[in-house]
């Protein structure tokens, strides 16, 4: 038996419960992402206050960083980046 609507098989309360849980999870993730963004921005300001690079160097570094994030699927460690910069 095939149904286009999962509600045909699941009780309504189960669907509502799952929806509420997922909504709470989404809210929690949103709050955590905001906190992460604030901390990242603090780090940006600290680095910017103590870094002397021009716009072109920044753009090159940003491009390399973008490619690295794609290549590593976001799994980047600070020690590895530090080793890369030590080789320069």
N, C-alpha and C positions, 0 to 999 in steps of 0.2 A: 504494500500500500504506500503510495507516494502522495505527499501533501506539500503544497507550496507555502503553507503557513505553519510554523512551528507551534503556534498557539493551539492547533488542533490536537496536539499531543501533550503539551506542557500545561499544567494548571496555571491560571492567570496569576496567582499569588507568587509562584516561582519566577515567572517572568518579571513581575514588579520588583521582587526581592533582588534579582540579578541586576536589574536596571539601577536600583538604588545603590547597590554595592559598587557597580562600575562608575556611577556618578561620584560617589565619595572618593573612589580611587583617583578619578580624573581631577577632582578638586585638590587632593593631596599632592599629586604629581605637579599640578600647576603652582602650588605654594612652594614646593621644593625647587622647582625651576626658577621661580622668582628669587629665592634665597641664593641659589647658585649664580644667577646673573648679577646680583648685588656683589657677591664675593669676587666674581670675575672682574667686575668694574673697579672694585677697590684695588685689585692687583694691577689692572691696566693703569690706574692713576699713579700707583707706586712706581711702576716701571717707566712710565712716561716722564715722571719727575726726575728720573736718574738716567735717562737714556738720550744719547745724542745721535740719532740717525735721521737721515733725510727721507723725504716722502718716497723717492724711488726705491731706496733700500727697504723701506717698510713694505711697499707693494711687492717687491721680489720675495721678501720673507713671507708675506701673506700668501702668495701664490704657492710657494713651497709647502707651507703649512697646510693649505687646502688639499694639495696632492697627497701629502703624507696622511692626512685624516682619511681620505678616500682609500688609499693603499692599505692602511692598517685597520680599516673599519672602526676608526675612533679609538683604538687601543694604543695610546701613546704614553710613554713613560718619561718623566723628567730626566732620569739618569741617562737614557738613550739620547735624548736631545742634547744634554750636556756633553756626552761623548762626541756627538757630531760636531758641536761647536768647538770642542777642544782640538779637533783635527784641522780646523781652518787656520 
